[in-house]
């Protein structure tokens, strides 16, 4: 399953974001390092369900009247502080957890109400842009340290006949999720020696930065927009990188309101409806939240998850079925599964995603929307419904 990791300094709202996104209760408090052991949960990205093109909705538990929620893993670990790559705070524990993440969501306190260590300060007294830069720097330097500590192995390998620097670096970076294509792309952008003994610290750091950028892209969440100075939010949104304005606390309040039965709201909606009896205080709080959502197009939590998966990772959603006419599986369930695939994936890739046996026995595929057979080189598009024909059952 695709994995999203929450990054950020302590007390920026990561655990509130995690709780809102997963509905898994974790410790949330106004002091650094509330989170010590990593929390892993399931959240969802939102897309349009193909059932919208049919007369009736599919009825799947993850489809809310045509809003399809596709499961992904969400990881929340201890916050980072400057010097984390050297072991300060709980830095090494956090950074090691990043190894298997596909994309990073950097939760920033847009209110500027916490200093660089995560300690509470007066609203607006800390520059949140500093929190963006240091997270990237800590991740890059952490990976550079791993490269440094293992470079001697590469140097030893270079003494063997037929040594290939790209192969050696690929072996070194595989544990971080880098492929041979990632390594080749990064090395193409560098001026480096074929002899690893000649590599400098700067060369290894450049390699680490390039690999991190390719394998761990980052989307910034400007959290606490409901209490942040307007100029702080605008400066963050004006940056030349993806920044999503958000109120994790607002999203959590909405989801709890739905659970309590007095709100009608689906994650990612730009508004909500009050459907039950609430107190005057609750109504005032919800009115303020509605104003924030109206200004920014929602709470931002779902938008951040979607941007991470569909934009940064460039994924598409595909729906394998057995019956190409009814769009069902063998039990008659309509659109039973949704798979996230990299843009450019083929029906064969979808077959392997369903099960390795299905992929190995692949014969052909049919686009259930067009009722036409598609070739192995067909690129799966967002919302495609695909019947896979395989020797495996």
C-alpha positions as CSV (number, residue, x, y, z in Angstrom):
1,X,0.0,0.0,0.0
2,X,1.2,3.5,-0.8
3,X,2.6,5.3,2.2
4,X,2.4,8.9,3.2
5,X,4.6,10.2,6.1
6,X,3.8,13.3,8.2
7,X,6.9,15.5,8.9
8,X,7.3,18.6,10.8
9,X,8.6,20.1,14.0
10,X,6.9,19.2,17.3
11,X,3.6,20.8,18.1
12,X,2.9,21.9,14.5
13,X,-0.3,19.8,14.4
14,X,0.9,16.5,12.9
15,X,-0.9,14.3,15.4
16,X,-4.2,16.3,15.0
17,X,-3.8,15.9,11.2
18,X,-3.2,12.2,11.6
19,X,-6.2,11.8,14.0
20,X,-8.5,13.7,11.6
21,X,-7.3,11.8,8.6
22,X,-7.4,8.3,10.1
23,X,-10.0,8.7,12.9
24,X,-7.5,6.9,15.1
25,X,-7.1,8.5,18.4
26,X,-3.5,9.4,19.4
27,X,-2.0,11.7,22.1
28,X,-2.4,15.4,21.2
29,X,-0.9,18.0,23.6
30,X,0.6,21.4,23.6
31,X,4.2,20.4,24.2
32,X,7.0,18.9,22.1
33,X,7.4,15.2,21.5
34,X,3.9,14.1,22.4
35,X,4.4,11.5,19.8
36,X,7.2,9.1,20.6
37,X,6.3,5.8,19.0
38,X,5.3,5.9,15.4
39,X,1.6,5.8,14.7
40,X,0.5,4.0,11.5
41,X,-3.1,4.2,10.2
42,X,-5.2,4.1,7.1
43,X,-6.5,7.2,5.5
44,X,-7.9,7.8,2.0
45,X,-7.4,9.9,-1.1
46,X,-10.6,11.1,-2.8
47,X,-11.5,10.8,-6.5
48,X,-14.6,10.5,-8.6
49,X,-16.0,7.0,-8.7
50,X,-16.7,5.6,-12.2
51,X,-20.2,4.7,-11.0
52,X,-21.2,8.4,-11.6
53,X,-21.4,7.4,-15.3
54,X,-24.0,4.7,-14.6
55,X,-27.7,5.0,-13.6
56,X,-27.0,3.9,-10.0
57,X,-24.2,4.4,-7.5
58,X,-22.0,1.4,-6.8
59,X,-22.9,1.2,-3.1
60,X,-19.3,0.5,-2.1
61,X,-18.5,1.4,1.5
62,X,-15.8,3.7,0.3
63,X,-18.0,5.5,-2.2
64,X,-20.2,8.3,-0.9
65,X,-22.6,9.2,-3.7
66,X,-19.8,9.1,-6.3
67,X,-17.0,10.3,-4.1
68,X,-14.6,7.4,-4.0
69,X,-12.1,7.1,-1.2
70,X,-9.0,5.0,-1.9
71,X,-7.0,3.7,1.1
72,X,-3.4,4.7,1.7
73,X,-1.1,4.3,4.7
74,X,-0.5,7.4,6.9
75,X,2.5,7.5,9.2
76,X,2.9,10.0,12.1
77,X,6.1,10.0,14.1
78,X,8.1,12.2,16.5
79,X,8.7,15.8,15.4
80,X,12.0,17.0,14.0
81,X,14.1,19.8,15.5
82,X,17.3,21.4,14.1
83,X,20.1,19.0,14.3
84,X,17.9,16.0,14.0
85,X,20.2,14.3,11.5
86,X,22.8,14.3,14.2
87,X,20.5,12.7,16.7
88,X,19.0,15.7,18.4
89,X,15.5,15.2,19.8
90,X,14.0,12.0,18.4
91,X,15.5,12.8,15.0
92,X,17.1,9.5,14.1
93,X,14.0,7.6,15.1
94,X,11.8,9.8,12.8
95,X,14.2,9.9,9.9
96,X,14.6,6.1,9.9
97,X,10.9,5.8,9.7
98,X,10.9,7.8,6.4
99,X,12.7,5.0,4.6
100,X,9.6,3.3,3.3
101,X,7.4,6.4,2.8
102,X,6.5,7.3,-0.8
103,X,5.8,11.0,-0.2
104,X,6.2,13.5,2.7
105,X,3.5,15.9,4.0
106,X,5.4,18.6,5.9
107,X,2.9,20.1,8.5
108,X,3.9,23.7,9.3
109,X,2.5,25.9,12.0
110,X,1.3,28.8,9.8
111,X,0.3,30.7,12.9
112,X,4.0,31.1,13.9
113,X,2.9,30.2,17.5
114,X,5.7,27.7,18.1
115,X,9.4,28.3,18.0
116,X,11.9,26.1,16.1
117,X,12.0,23.6,18.9
118,X,8.2,23.3,19.0
119,X,7.8,25.3,22.2
120,X,4.7,27.6,22.4
121,X,5.3,31.3,21.7
122,X,3.0,34.3,20.9
123,X,1.1,34.0,17.7
124,X,3.0,35.5,14.8
125,X,6.4,35.7,16.5
126,X,8.0,32.7,14.6
127,X,8.5,32.7,10.9
128,X,6.9,29.5,9.5
129,X,8.9,29.6,6.3
130,X,12.0,28.6,8.4
131,X,10.2,25.4,9.3
132,X,9.9,24.4,5.7
133,X,13.6,24.9,4.9
134,X,14.9,23.1,7.9
135,X,12.8,20.0,7.4
136,X,14.2,19.6,3.9
137,X,17.7,20.3,5.1
138,X,17.5,17.7,7.9
139,X,16.2,15.0,5.6
140,X,18.9,15.8,3.0
141,X,21.7,15.8,5.6
142,X,20.4,12.6,7.2
143,X,20.6,10.8,3.9
144,X,24.0,12.3,3.1
145,X,25.2,10.9,6.4
146,X,24.0,7.4,5.4
147,X,25.8,7.8,2.1
148,X,29.0,8.9,3.9
149,X,28.9,6.0,6.3
150,X,28.5,3.4,3.5
151,X,30.8,5.0,0.9
152,X,33.7,2.9,1.9
153,X,31.8,-0.1,0.5
154,X,31.5,1.6,-2.9
155,X,35.2,2.4,-2.8
156,X,36.1,-1.3,-2.2
157,X,33.9,-2.4,-5.0
158,X,35.7,0.0,-7.4
159,X,38.8,-2.2,-7.2
160,X,37.0,-5.1,-8.9
161,X,37.1,-5.5,-12.7
162,X,33.9,-4.3,-14.4
163,X,33.0,-1.9,-11.7
164,X,30.1,0.4,-12.6
165,X,29.5,3.5,-10.5
166,X,25.8,3.6,-11.3
167,X,25.2,0.0,-10.3
168,X,27.2,0.5,-7.0
169,X,25.2,3.7,-6.1
170,X,21.9,2.0,-7.0
171,X,22.8,-0.9,-4.6
172,X,23.6,1.6,-2.0
173,X,20.3,3.6,-2.3
174,X,17.9,0.7,-2.9
175,X,17.1,0.6,0.8
176,X,15.9,4.2,0.6
177,X,13.5,3.4,-2.2
178,X,15.6,4.6,-5.1
179,X,15.5,2.7,-8.4
180,X,18.2,2.5,-11.0
181,X,16.3,5.1,-13.0
182,X,16.3,7.5,-10.0
183,X,20.1,7.0,-9.6
184,X,20.8,7.5,-13.3
185,X,18.7,10.6,-13.5
186,X,20.5,12.2,-10.5
187,X,23.9,11.3,-11.7
188,X,23.1,12.8,-15.1
189,X,22.7,16.1,-13.4
190,X,26.0,15.9,-11.6
191,X,29.6,16.4,-12.5
192,X,31.3,13.5,-10.9
193,X,34.3,11.2,-11.1
194,X,33.9,7.5,-12.2
195,X,36.3,6.7,-9.4
196,X,34.4,6.9,-6.0
197,X,37.7,7.5,-4.2
198,X,37.8,10.9,-5.8
199,X,34.3,11.9,-4.6
200,X,34.2,14.7,-2.2
201,X,31.8,15.3,0.7
202,X,30.0,17.8,-1.5
203,X,29.6,15.2,-4.2
204,X,28.0,12.7,-1.8
205,X,25.8,15.4,-0.4
206,X,24.6,16.4,-3.9
207,X,23.8,12.7,-4.6
208,X,21.8,12.5,-1.4
209,X,19.8,15.7,-2.1
210,X,19.0,14.5,-5.6
211,X,17.9,11.1,-4.4
212,X,15.8,12.5,-1.6
213,X,14.0,15.0,-4.0
214,X,13.2,12.2,-6.4
215,X,12.1,9.5,-3.9
216,X,10.6,11.6,-1.1
217,X,8.8,14.6,-2.7
218,X,7.3,17.0,-0.2
219,X,4.0,18.9,0.0
220,X,3.8,21.6,2.6
221,X,0.7,21.9,4.7
222,X,0.2,25.4,6.1
223,X,-1.7,24.3,9.2
224,X,-3.7,26.4,11.7
225,X,-4.9,28.8,9.0
226,X,-8.0,29.5,11.2
227,X,-5.7,31.3,13.8
228,X,-2.8,32.3,11.6
229,X,-2.1,36.0,10.7
230,X,-3.3,36.5,7.1
231,X,0.2,37.7,6.0
232,X,1.8,34.5,7.2
233,X,-0.6,32.3,5.2
234,X,-0.1,34.5,2.1
235,X,3.7,34.4,2.3
236,X,3.5,30.6,2.5
237,X,1.1,30.3,-0.5
238,X,3.4,32.6,-2.5
239,X,6.3,30.2,-2.3
240,X,7.5,28.4,-5.5
241,X,6.6,25.0,-4.1
242,X,3.3,23.2,-3.3
243,X,1.7,24.6,-0.2
244,X,-1.8,23.6,1.0
245,X,-3.6,25.8,3.5
246,X,-5.3,23.7,6.2
247,X,-6.9,23.5,9.5
248,X,-6.5,20.0,10.9
249,X,-8.4,21.0,14.0
250,X,-11.3,22.0,11.9
251,X,-11.3,18.8,9.9
252,X,-11.2,16.8,13.2
253,X,-14.2,18.8,14.5
254,X,-16.2,18.0,11.4
255,X,-15.4,14.3,11.5
256,X,-16.4,14.2,15.1
257,X,-19.6,16.0,14.3
258,X,-20.4,13.5,11.7
259,X,-19.7,10.7,14.2
260,X,-22.0,12.4,16.7
261,X,-24.8,12.6,14.2
262,X,-25.2,16.4,13.9
263,X,-23.3,17.1,10.8
264,X,-23.4,16.0,7.1
265,X,-19.9,16.2,5.7
266,X,-17.6,14.1,3.5
267,X,-13.8,14.6,3.7
268,X,-12.8,17.0,1.0
269,X,-16.1,18.9,0.8
270,X,-15.9,22.7,0.7
271,X,-18.9,23.0,3.1
272,X,-21.0,21.0,5.6
273,X,-24.6,20.9,6.8
274,X,-25.8,21.0,10.4
275,X,-28.4,18.2,10.7
276,X,-28.8,17.9,14.5
277,X,-29.2,19.9,17.7
278,X,-26.1,21.8,18.7
279,X,-25.3,24.4,21.4
280,X,-24.9,28.1,20.6
281,X,-21.1,27.7,21.3
282,X,-20.8,24.9,18.8
283,X,-22.8,26.9,16.2
284,X,-20.5,29.9,16.6
285,X,-17.4,27.7,16.2
286,X,-18.9,26.0,13.1
287,X,-19.8,29.4,11.6
288,X,-16.2,30.5,12.0
289,X,-15.0,27.2,10.5
290,X,-17.4,27.7,7.6
291,X,-15.9,31.1,6.8
292,X,-12.4,29.6,6.8
293,X,-13.4,26.8,4.5
294,X,-15.2,29.2,2.2
295,X,-12.0,31.3,1.9
296,X,-9.7,28.4,1.3
297,X,-11.9,25.8,-0.4
298,X,-12.2,23.4,2.5
299,X,-10.2,22.3,5.6
300,X,-7.2,21.3,3.4
301,X,-6.6,17.9,5.0
302,X,-8.1,15.9,2.1
303,X,-6.6,18.4,-0.4
304,X,-3.1,17.8,1.0
305,X,-3.5,14.0,0.8
306,X,-4.8,14.2,-2.7
307,X,-2.0,16.6,-3.9
308,X,0.6,14.2,-2.4
309,X,-0.7,11.2,-4.3
310,X,-2.3,12.5,-7.5
311,X,0.0,15.4,-8.2
312,X,3.4,14.8,-6.6
313,X,3.4,11.0,-7.2
314,X,1.3,11.4,-10.4
315,X,-0.9,8.4,-9.6
316,X,-4.1,7.3,-11.3
317,X,-6.9,5.1,-10.0
318,X,-8.0,2.0,-11.8
319,X,-10.8,-0.5,-11.0
320,X,-10.3,-4.2,-12.0
321,X,-13.5,-6.2,-12.6
322,X,-14.5,-9.6,-13.8
323,X,-17.7,-8.8,-15.5
324,X,-17.1,-6.0,-18.1
325,X,-20.8,-5.3,-18.5
326,X,-21.9,-5.1,-14.9
327,X,-18.5,-3.9,-13.5
328,X,-18.6,-6.6,-10.8
329,X,-16.4,-9.2,-9.3
330,X,-17.4,-12.9,-9.0
331,X,-19.6,-12.2,-6.1
332,X,-21.6,-9.5,-7.9
333,X,-20.0,-6.5,-6.0
334,X,-19.9,-3.4,-8.2
335,X,-16.4,-1.8,-8.5
336,X,-15.1,-3.8,-5.6
337,X,-11.5,-2.6,-5.7
338,X,-9.6,0.6,-6.5
339,X,-5.8,0.5,-7.2
340,X,-3.4,3.4,-7.3
341,X,-0.9,3.1,-10.2
342,X,1.8,5.3,-11.5
343,X,0.9,7.4,-14.5
344,X,1.9,5.4,-17.6
345,X,1.1,2.1,-16.0
346,X,-0.4,-0.6,-18.3
347,X,-3.1,-3.3,-17.8
348,X,-0.2,-5.7,-17.1
349,X,0.9,-3.5,-14.2
350,X,-2.7,-3.5,-12.9
351,X,-2.8,-7.3,-13.2
352,X,0.4,-7.6,-11.0
353,X,-1.1,-5.1,-8.6
354,X,-4.1,-7.3,-8.1
355,X,-2.0,-10.4,-7.6
356,X,1.4,-11.7,-8.9
357,X,-0.3,-14.8,-10.3
358,X,-2.8,-12.7,-12.2
359,X,0.1,-10.8,-13.7
360,X,2.1,-13.9,-14.6
361,X,-0.9,-15.4,-16.3
362,X,-2.0,-12.2,-18.1
363,X,-3.6,-12.8,-21.5
364,X,-5.3,-9.6,-22.4
365,X,-7.6,-6.8,-21.0
366,X,-10.8,-5.0,-21.9
367,X,-11.7,-1.4,-21.1
368,X,-15.1,-1.9,-19.6
369,X,-16.1,1.6,-20.3
370,X,-15.6,1.3,-24.1
371,X,-16.1,-2.5,-24.2
372,X,-13.0,-2.7,-26.4
373,X,-9.9,-4.8,-25.9
374,X,-6.8,-2.8,-25.1
375,X,-3.2,-3.8,-25.8
376,X,-0.4,-4.4,-23.3
377,X,1.0,-1.0,-24.1
378,X,-2.2,0.9,-23.3
379,X,-1.7,3.5,-20.6
380,X,-4.3,3.3,-17.8
381,X,-6.1,6.5,-17.3
382,X,-7.8,7.9,-14.1
383,X,-11.1,6.1,-13.5
384,X,-10.5,3.3,-15.9
385,X,-12.5,0.1,-15.3
386,X,-10.5,-2.8,-16.6
387,X,-11.4,-6.5,-17.1
388,X,-8.2,-8.6,-16.9
389,X,-8.2,-12.0,-18.6
390,X,-5.6,-14.3,-17.1
391,X,-4.9,-18.0,-16.9
392,X,-4.9,-17.5,-13.1
393,X,-8.2,-17.5,-11.2
